[in-house]
Amino acid sequence: REGAAARRPAGMSSAQAITCPKEEILRRLQRETTCSACCNALRVMMERRLSDLPLLVSFVEREDEAGSYVLRESLASSEALEAACAKFPLHEWLKNCQPLKRDKRCPMHTNSRNIFNQADLWEDMWAELSTAQKSSICGVAAEELHDKLWQHCTDKHHLCKDCRNNVMWGFDKLTKKEQGSVGTEAEQEVELSSLQAYFDLDACREGCICVHTSALPTILYHYEDTLAEEAESSAKGRHAPTRQAGLSEMLCVVGRLLLRKVLTSYQTSLEEEQNQQLLVRLVLSHFQAQTLERQAEECAHSLLEEDAGANGKASKRKLKKERQKKRQEASGVEEQSVAWDEQQELALLSQMGWSKDDDDAWANSGSNRELELDGDAGVNRDSSLLQALDAMDTASIELTESEQREFHELAQHKGELMEERRRMREALKQRFEEFCVRKAESTQG
């Protein structure tokens, strides 16, 4: 884990890295195709080291602790991934993995069972193989070659002992097996040079027979010519009376082995290319889907934040309006409670020493004065209030001069409030009458 953390780029944390689980790749392929060979090949390929997959290394930086592929930081943007997916489209390549008709395998793995059907194309296949593949093909297992030679001499053509020894002479020479000298030195040199023309005697060892890379086409041509002659000839039986004839028979066996290896190696390279291409396209497709999903989550998160901010502003405005409405309702209640209460008035006057009898005396004195004034309407309300207060028995109240002055001011204020009360009542009465008229008109309409 410490090594993986050291290899991690400085600009991308483990939480931000875009990963692709290997199990998800296999599940995606199993949903797309019924070819079990493709699924098994992909499973085996994902078990290999990342350095062994050169095409995948171009897009994957490393494997994390869970074994998932981690996308390179340079391809983390949606534009770079879109360009890579456009270069390696998945859906078009998946058509190569679809079985044909009733087959359960894709065309590639179906042909792998019948590789000799394309034996006449070995020249083109050989030309497309790499140098390393050609060197691998030219190495033949000694034990396998011995078994094929013995089968060729006994079961297939039923060669006699001498012919069989002539055929096995070349094999014994290549495996450094001691054998007696037959023929003159010149004949031995010719036989040895003929053998060296096709095989690398210095590189041959006990377990492996090495064929010259340049001699492989000649061996395959000889094998094809031998098969053609055998098909055209009506003679029964094969013979190898000399070592040169035995070498020819040996080259036929070696040619069949090499032809199979050429066809198998070419088929394997095609399958390897298809599997690597398929793996890369599946990984890129998963990376792109995960990137789009992250972008969608970020957009949704930003939209939620914007909505939360807008709702916060709206809620503030709503709370402000509600507070204003409550204040208006409270002020309306206060205005409605301004109406003067008679009982409250009497209680206040009684606290000030104003009894009910004094109130009656004030009313009688006021009426007498109005009669004495003989209907003089020029006297205002304040003077009448003062005269009424003068008519009261102030001695019984026993007020000081300052208290009497304050009492007069209160009486004057009371007169103002009563006048305001009267005006408000008239205004409310008028508005109520107008409201009733409008209501009646709207009901009739």
Long-range contacts (C-beta under 8 A, 24 or more apart in sequence): 1-65, 4-62, 4-64, 4-65, 7-62, 8-62, 9-61, 9-73, 11-73, 12-73, 12-76, 14-64, 17-64, 17-70, 17-71, 18-70, 18-71, 18-76, 18-287, 18-290, 18-291, 18-294, 19-64, 19-66, 19-68, 19-69, 19-70, 19-71, 19-290, 20-60, 20-68, 20-69, 20-71, 20-283, 20-286, 20-287, 20-290, 21-66, 21-67, 21-68, 22-46, 22-67, 22-68, 22-69, 24-286, 25-279, 25-282, 25-283, 25-286, 28-282, 28-285, 28-286, 29-97, 29-278, 29-282, 32-94, 32-97, 33-94, 33-97, 33-98, 33-99, 33-106, 34-99, 34-104, 35-97, 35-98, 35-99, 35-104, 35-105, 35-106, 35-109, 36-104, 36-105, 37-105, 37-106, 37-109, 37-112, 38-97, 38-106, 38-109, 38-275, 38-278, 41-271, 41-275, 42-275, 42-278, 42-279, 45-275, 45-276, 45-279, 46-279, 53-276, 53-279, 55-276, 55-277, 55-280, 56-276, 56-279, 56-280, 56-283, 59-84, 59-280, 59-283, 59-284, 59-287, 60-283, 69-283, 71-287, 75-287, 76-291, 78-288, 78-291, 78-292, 78-295, 81-284, 81-287, 81-288, 81-291, 82-288, 84-284, 85-281, 85-284, 85-285, 85-288, 88-277, 88-280, 88-281, 88-284, 89-281, 90-281, 90-282, 90-284, 90-285, 93-277, 93-278, 93-281, 94-278, 96-274, 97-274, 97-278, 108-270, 108-271, 108-274, 109-271, 111-267, 112-267, 112-271, 115-260, 115-263, 115-264, 115-267, 116-260, 116-263, 118-263, 119-259, 119-263, 122-220, 122-259, 122-262, 122-263, 123-217, 125-262, 125-263, 125-266, 126-216, 126-217, 126-262, 128-266, 128-269, 129-262, 129-265, 129-266, 129-269, 133-265, 133-269, 134-213, 134-216, 135-213, 136-265, 137-216, 137-258, 137-261, 137-262, 137-265, 138-210, 138-211, 138-212, 138-213, 138-216, 138-258, 139-208, 139-209, 139-210, 139-211, 140-208, 140-209, 140-210, 140-211, 140-254, 140-257, 140-258, 140-261, 141-207, 141-208, 141-209, 142-171, 142-174, 142-175, 142-206, 142-207, 142-208, 142-209, 143-207, 144-257, 145-171, 145-209, 145-253, 145-254, 145-257, 146-171, 148-253, 148-256, 148-257, 149-250, 149-253, 152-249, 152-252, 152-253, 153-249, 157-237, 157-238, 158-237, 159-238, 159-239, 159-240, 159-249, 160-239, 162-241, 163-238, 163-239, 163-240, 163-241, 163-245, 163-246, 164-240, 165-246, 166-240, 166-241, 166-242, 166-243, 166-245, 166-246, 167-240, 167-246, 167-249, 167-250, 168-246, 169-243, 169-246, 169-247, 170-195, 170-243, 170-246, 170-247, 170-250, 171-209, 171-250, 173-201, 174-199, 174-201, 174-204, 174-209, 175-204, 175-206, 175-209, 176-204, 176-205, 176-206, 182-243, 183-243, 191-243, 191-244, 191-247, 194-244, 194-247, 195-247, 198-251, 198-254, 209-254, 211-254, 211-258, 216-258, 216-262, 219-251, 219-254, 219-255, 219-258, 220-255, 220-258, 220-259, 220-262, 222-248, 222-251, 222-252, 222-255, 223-251, 223-252, 223-255, 223-256, 223-259, 224-255, 226-252, 226-255, 338-424, 339-421, 340-417, 340-418, 340-421, 352-407, 352-410, 353-397, 358-392, 358-393, 361-391, 361-392, 361-393, 362-388, 362-389, 362-391, 362-392, 365-391, 366-391, 381-415, 381-419, 382-412, 382-415, 385-411, 385-412, 385-415, 386-411
